[in-house]
Amino acid sequence: MRSKSRNRIPSRAILIWLMISVLALTALPLAPSIGNAATANAQNTYYYQNDTLFKHYTRGILRPDQGTIEMTMHPTKPAEESGNDYEFAFAVTPSKDLGSGSNTLLGIYIPPAEENAQLKFVYRKNGSESFSGALTSFAYTPGERINVALSWNYTPSNNISRIRLYLNGIQQQLASLNNIVSEVAITGPLTEDMYSHVFQVEKSEPFNVEQLKISTRELAASELLSVPDSKFQADGDTSLLVKNDMKTVERYRTNWHRATNYHTLAPAWRAETQQYVAGENVIFPMLSLNYSGQNQNYTVEIAAKDPYDQDVMSKSFTVQSANDGKYAIHELALPELNGQGYYKLKTKVFSGSSLLSSYDSAIAVLPANNASVTDGVYADFYGFHSRYDWDPKIWTDVNARISRTWADAKVFLWNVVEPVKGAFNWEKTDQYVAKSRAAGLDVLGVLGYPSRWATIPSTEAIMNTSNLAKRPERWVPRDFEGEWANYIYQTVSRYKGEVKYWEIYNEVNFNGEPGSGNAATFAGTNAQYLELLAIAYREVKRADPNAQVLTSGFSDEANNVSLPTAFFDQANLYHNGTDYFDIYNVHGYSEIIDGASKSTPWVNKLKAARPGTSYWMTEHMLFQTPDTDTRLYKTVEWFVHYLKWGYSKFINMGTFDVFFNRNTLSPSPDYYVLGVFNNKIRKASTVKELLTWPGVSAQVFKVRHSFGLTNGNTLSIIGTDYAVDGPYEMKFSGNIVSAVDLYDKPLPVTTDANGYKVIRVPNTAYIESSGPIEVKSAVALESRSLLKNADFVNLTGDPGMNLCTATPQNWDYLSGKGGSICTVQGQQAGNYAVQVKTTSGEERVTIKQSGVSIKEAGTYRLSAVIKKVEGNPNVYLWYQGANYVSEPKTNLGTDYVTISKNITVTGPVSATVGIGIPAGSGSGSFVIESMDFVKVETP
């Protein structure tokens, strides 16, 4: 018996050793390759590290057709103290654009208060199919652990996936589509290609996730951990186990991997590896994982085009994925793209001759700083809202010098740093400040927005003015001199000498002042905000005398226009803002018209009352301008105007709305154009007069600005909106040193018979000259539609706040007595439409576009696509040029119809066109989907 026993023991030992070896093999660190050659690297280098977020690859971890996510949370604040924003415990973004609002593919989160739930999940199949379930009460005891599990399973026989939510192993009843259900059912499964590169888990407040287990099988309730203080254990279906406060990561080969001979190769999307400065080595990283039982060979084809769709490069790579069950990064070298430029990439992955997948992305290689030319006074002009979980280098590379803590980095808000009275949490603020300072960024900290415990609940009337007004952080603090003052003092004291600038609340003129109509950001009155501001100013100076205090960024889209100038209009009370602020602050979203913005009168009052006081523009993004050419032109237009108006800072917002693709993390053309502009303007020292010439149209050439450079040269920036006005041939006198376009591509400069320099300007030109230049002529090279924004695609304002009042750019609303005009969601030609309504018919109600430039005689057709909404409105289409012409339309049906009128024009004229309901026509309303005005015949 002993002999047999001795023979068995070694075999068991060998078996155990083999099992340990296999498990160890699957948990080995990442081994990347450059081109086709592998080199050693660390597993976690292909997503930016963050102290409070756990990140991991989705490939091979999340099974698309079934699985289970289990998390042990250790929340320390009551559930009712959440509800101020979307707070995700677990989140995966989609790998492709699924449409507006489709930011999360799979997520578990606490929603804001207006959604009337305390815990939700979302499971999104595509752009039109989104499924969620909610708990109206997320019952837990602060300080005690709780296990949250989400499972999903697809049944091919009925083509249904079911999703279930568990707390401590108990299946929950869910609110879904106005019903209470035990599970949410959806049609069809997800696909792995829909998952983005990584998922993330919140390790900090409000969840404090301590351990995570992901299975590639739907687990039954009996298999889930029901005792929160217990530890997760791996089994044959566990793909990932993260324990020890999310510090120890174990990855396993599961039954699913074995059954499918799983292997994958996909882009390892990172913002940091798609954004470079000229001279850096450009790579395209791809992630592989192979459980198939044999090595896998792939072919990767990458083609690159420039912004004008000209071919730049086409290249093929062979990528081998070793059969070792380890993640590998393959860095595909693209030296052809090392030179500055914006490159649009098409990447195809093949196995043999079979196309496995195709991806669209982009790489921006920014111009390098010319250190031989000294920086000027505007080198510090630009700032951004740097994301909490991104490398700040992304923004310092476009010469951002300051970061504002709003949008994706609301780290200083009262409800974030003091979620429970007296218990301050500086984990996120410490990290954000340290990383910003290390990158050379100043920080503008936004203060305000209390936890529920520190507020007076708003009235129902106030909360009904906006969904945002339902969030407790928007309510008025209950104790100004005690709790509010202490929060300000404690926060500023901690970052004395590290954070220079503090802004008190955001867009606070969306408030509860009688007549404001929208308390989206602050439930209090003007006087209450000004009292909070005065106390904050006192406490900031007490904590750090060298710190600077900014007013709230007053929005030029708010109805309340009295608060921004209350300091000056009521100087007897507020002493022109002395002891209230050091720097005046606005948020500009309204269109620039005739060289001015809606905030121009506010700043003029500041200048008169407090000469020499700095004023900043700390929030702007062109997120409602989908046309790329128009948006890029307006980017430059806004910068040059705010420079000319004397603003000291201009801070952009919109990481994912404007500058980067949310799904691939690729930079947009806007990011590159931003880098080009800032690389040039950083060398400017003075603002010069606007360029002008005989016959110049201020509406067409809104950008015609000049700046003095530190090297003694002149930088002239001139151009038109290419989408609307097309390219121009321009002639100049003067000594031109260089000329480049919006993308920093050289523009040919020729000389005509008169000695003038001739430049074809496709969009916007940067012209450097050794002295001032003079524009001799500007001739349009192409004909374009006479109407601007004819489909109402581009809006002014913030439709997220109030779509109705976000007016289409280039259009004016004239709503007479008893009438109203409202922007609505479009159905046909454009993203948006315009609804015209009258309840009395006493006065005309119409929309119009002025300054329509008709340059030659001919027959033109004015038309509109319209549909009746209610009543029987009499509609008239009208034109006012040298004469007045109109076309009536009555008896509209329920379908869309086109109303049109041919107009004969005898010569050049500036016209106004419009459509509406005339006076005396009775009540009714109709919607306008689009308008057009085109030339149909030349005499």
Secondary structure, 3 states (H helix, E strand, C coil): CHHHHHHHHHHHHHHHHHHHHHHHHHCCCCCCEECCEECCCCHHHHCCCCCCEEEEECCCCCCCCEEEEEEEECCCCCHHHCCCCCEEEEEEEECCCCCCCCCCCEEEEECCHHHCCCEEEEEECCCCCEEEEEECCCCCCCCCCEEEEEEEEEECCCCEEEEEEEECCEECCEEECCEEECCEEEECCCCHHHEEEEEEEECCCCCCEEEEEEECCCCCHHHCCCCCCCCCCCCCCEEEEEECCCCEEEECCCHHHHHHCCEEEEECCCHHHCEEECCCCCEEEEEEEECCCCCEEEEEEEEEECCCCCEEEEEEEEEEECCCCCCEEEEEECHHHCCCEEEEEEEEEEECCEEEEEEEEEEEEECCCCCCCCCCHHHHCEEECCCCCCCCHHHHCCCCCEEECCCCCCCCCHHHHCCECCECCCHHHHHHHHHHHHCCCEEEEEECCCCHHHEECCCHHHHCCCHHHHCHHHCEECCHHHHHHHHHHHHHHHCCCCCCEEEECECCCCECCCCCCCCCCECCCHHHHHHHHHHHHHHHHHHCCCCEEECCEEECCCCCCCHHHHHHHCHHHHHHHCCCCCEEEEECCCCCECCECCCHHHHHHHHHHCCCCCEEEEEECCCCCCCHHHHHHHHHHHHHHHHHCCCCEEEECCHHHHHECCCCCCECHHHHHHHHHHHHHCCEEEECCCCCCCCCCCCCCCEEEEEEECCCCEEEEEECCHHHHCCEEEEEECCEEEEECCCCCECCEEECCCCCEEEEECCEEEEEECCCCEEEEEEECCCCCCCCCCCCCCECCCHHHHHHHCCECCCEEEECCCEEEEEEECCCCCCEEEEEEECCCCCCEEEEEEEEEECCCEEEEEEEEEEEEEECCCEEEEEECCCEEEEEECCCCCCCEEEEEEEEECCCEEEEEEEEECCCCCCEEEEEEEEEEEEEECC
